[in-house]
């Protein structure tokens, strides 16, 4: 699922001062990029999963704390839940329909700051060819020089909960066998491209 995710989007908050740094392009580090989800299973407990392949970038002004042109892509076929059979089912037409829709995308449409490091980001999430609005709660964890090497890095956490039925994933909803509401947690580090 290529999710053009607004993780890091909270950076789109209003200016906090006079911008002295130039806006720069940041690319998400695939080695420090996680999209994790869970679903309640018949009430016994949550089954956890994640997507193993994703990419994205955005333009960030560190001084003004603004972001634009943010895109994140997640390959739906990279879903992993520690069960080969379940992963194949998640890739099927009853869930992600990964063969027909190999990418899910999130495109940011707006953001509201609650503080210098927290806020909400809204955007359009496209999965299985269907697009619906989503709001993420976003935290700017840290921005600055990386301890190893020459990189300048931004770290972001974003969370949301989606109703999978909105995107046509209705398998096992009757009787609450598999939950409709799916919490998502996105963790990423993005590297400034000098």
Beta strands, then each sheet from edge to edge (+ up, - down):
strand 1: 24-41
strand 2: 45-51
strand 3: 54-61
strand 4: 66-75
strand 5: 79-80
strand 6: 103-113
strand 7: 118-127
strand 8: 130-145
strand 9: 152-163
strand 10: 181-192
sheet 1: 5+ 2- 1+ 3- 4+ 6- 7+ 8- 9+ 10-
end
